[in-house]
Amino acid sequence: MGQKMSTEPLSRSEVFGQLRRELYGEEQSSHSNTHAFIILGASGDLAKKKIYPTLWWLFRDGLLPDNTYFVGFARSDLTVEDIKTACLPHMKVADEENESLSTFFKRNSYIRGRYDDDGSFAQLNAHLSSLPGGADANRLFYLALPPTVYHPVSTNIRAKCMSSNRGWNRIIVEKPFGRDLQSSQELSAHLSTLFTEEQIYRIDHYLGKEMVQNLMVLRFGNRIFGPIWNRNSVACVVLTFKEPFGTQGRGGYFDEFGIIRDVMQNHLLQMLCLVAMEKPASTSPADVRDEKVKVLKCIAPVAASDVVLGQYVGDPEGEGHSKLGYLDDPTVPEGSCTPTFATAVLYVQNERWDGVPFILRCGKALNEQKAEVRLQFTDVPGDIFGKSCQRNELVVRVQPNEAIYLKMMTKRPGVFFSPEETELDLTYKSRYKDVKLPDAYERLILDVFCGNQMHFVRSDELQEAWRIFTPLLHQVEAEKTHPIPYRYGSRGPNESDDLVKRAGFRYEGTYKWVQPHST
């Protein structure tokens, strides 16, 4: 007689035990090896706000290999206690977890050194070799650093800090991966002389988000979407990334890159690939990334006529207190022409998508926080309801309040025979009440431990992404055209709405999805 399925929810330890087996398989040999996780740039914001907290959560939940040690490296004169003090506000530690937190920090150490000094890296290597596992431990290097020091740091890692033949070496590189096609190719060529492609993990944290990963299951695990996921039924695809805050003192950093390099060329283009790609032969990283590259190869460089660029200005009447404009930020160079908002229309010129506009929109200091993928379907042919039917839309909301919902027409309840718009709604907070979704960095760092590159960017993928945007970036920077001003807290420039409308998106404005209350 078959074993009856239990309806009891699994305990936290059972869930993590199951996940650990799934991640590392039954081969405890690789799991029991010693691992050294080296954070280069340990004194920086990224390390303090993201990497150390993520490592703590993974350690707390028992998801890291048992013998994992954490080594910080930076130019600052720090102690492990200093790092702990800086990271604690971001670590979400419950009272009963204090003992576990102490154990975590006992596994931490810190080495001070210069990024361009091979002697500092020899010292780092001597320290790594003194840890349990020594020169045979697996080593994972996280470059939480500005791209300006990638060259000397990666060269010194290769020359001084690699594990012996018994252990593996993996290196995580943060975006931006270059500033344009040429600088990206130079960086890729440099890294490829030092490491194999299998050792390099280019991290785009959007690929670790629950709903971005869900796009593949939604598309390829459901029969109902297959026949309509193409130019015959889809009128347009809109990919949106909105933030309700400005650069907030990071203007000097942001000004070097701008919104296209910061969000559009990576986060939004990655989501476009997952929406547009053909079904891969399997879920292996190579097969998935092959299909993503094929999509990018079908996209021509974006034309300036298909782009609207904006820059936010202050709103003295802002809610609570006045909001400063981008140029009011003292860290931003005077008269900067760097865009903080962009809308671009791309076309995937292949048999499935020919003629369908992919509209990418992103910006800072807008009216809400939102990241989503929206497929708008074509009009119902032979409408018998007197043009009262709106277009169906399938929306995958990435953040906040993860959800998938389908906007559709139903008959209004009552004696009338009139259609109205409603939704089929899967809001994660309602459907999965007690599930805590892992942070994107948690998933991705686990993937690096497991050697799974599916959710990381391959060098040829990166090259194609830069090919699409480099001509536009060079043109904008050469002409120094000032972006269109838009008010802090608005939807962005009106010209963006005009472009989206011209591209074929129909905004009815009659219906708004309401976040359901969880009971």
C-alpha positions, 0 to 999 in steps of 0.5 A: 500500500502506497505511503499516504502523503502528509498534509502537515507543513514541514518544519523549518529544519526539515525544509532546509534538510530537504533543500540541502539534499537537493542542492548537494545530492547524496554525495557528501564528499563534496559537501564535507570539503572545506570551503573558503569564501573570500570577500574582496571589498569587505569594507564596502556597502555591498559587502555590509548590506548584502554579502555578509547578511546573505552568508549569515542567513545561509549559515543560520539555515544550515545551507552552506557546506559544513566546513566553510570559512569567511575571509574579508579583504580590503584596504581599511584597517578593520577587525572582524568585530568592526565588520560585525558592527557594520553589518548587524543592522542588515542581518535580521537576527532574532534573539534566539539566534545570537549563539549561532551568530557568534559561531558564524563570526568565529568562522570569519577573519580579515586581512588588510591589503592593497588591491594592486599589491601582489605582496598583500595577496601573498599574505592573503594566500598564507592566511587561507592556507593556514585555515582548515583544509589549507591549500586543498580547500575550495576557494570562492572569491567575491569581487565586491569592488568597483570595476576599476580594480578588477584587472589588478585584483583578478591578476593577483588572485590568479598569481597568488591565491588559487587553490591546489589541484584538489580544490576548485576556484570560482570567482564572482564578478559584480556588474557593471561588466564594462561600460560598453562593448569594447570595455566589456570585451577587454574585461572578458578577454582579460578574465579569460586569460586567468580563469576558465568560463566555468570558473567565472560567475557574472552575477546579475541579482535579478536572475535570482529573484523568485518571479524571474526564475518562475518565468521558465516554469510558467512558460514551459510547464503549462500547455495553455500558454504555448500556443499563444506565446507568439506574434499571432496573439501577443500585441506587445511585451512591457518590462518595467523597473520603477523606483520611488527614490532618487540617487540619494547621495550615490549620484557620483557613482550613478552618474558614471553609468546612468540608468541604461547601464544600471538597469536596462542593459542587464536586469530588463534585457535578462527578463526579455530573454526569458520571455522571448527565448525558445524552449531549451533542450533541457534545464541545464545551464548550457542549454538555457543560456544558448537559447538566451543568446539566440534571442539577443542575436535577433535584436538590432541595436536600439535606434535613438528614435525608439528611445526616450531619456529623462532626468528627474527634477525636484518637487518642492511640494513633495509629500512630507518634505520637498524632494530634490532633483538629480542635479541638486545632489552635491555628488552629481557633476554640475549640468550632468546629462546622465539619464535617470529614466529610459524607455526603449522599444526593441524588436526580436526579429525572428519567426516567433516575435517579428513585429512585436514591440518589447518595451523596456521602461526603467527609472528613479524617483518615480511614483511607485516601486515596481518591477514586472513583466506584462504581456498584452494580447491582441484584440478579440477578433469579431468583437460582439460586445460593442467594443467594451472588451479590453485586451487580456494581459498576463502580468508577472510582478517581480517586486514588491508583492510577488504575483502572477495575474491574468487580466480577463473579461467576465460578465458583470454580476447581475441582470445586465449582460455587460463584460467587465475586467477582472483578474485570475490572481496568484498572489504569493502572500495569499497562496503561500502564506507561511513561505519565506522567499529567499533573497536573490543573493541567497539563491545565487551564492548557493548556486556558486557553491553548487557549481550551477551557472544557469542564473549567471551571465555568459561572456557571449551573452554579455557581448550581445547585450552590449552590442544592442546598447553601445551605439545608443550610449555613444551617441547620447554621450557624444551629443550631450543632449540633456534628457527630458525633465520629469517631476520627482514622484511622477510617472516619468516624461509624457514623451515616454507614454507617447512612445509606448502608445506609438509602439502599440501598447494600449493603456486603458487606465480603467482598471487597477490590480488590487493587492488582496488582503491575506486572511 
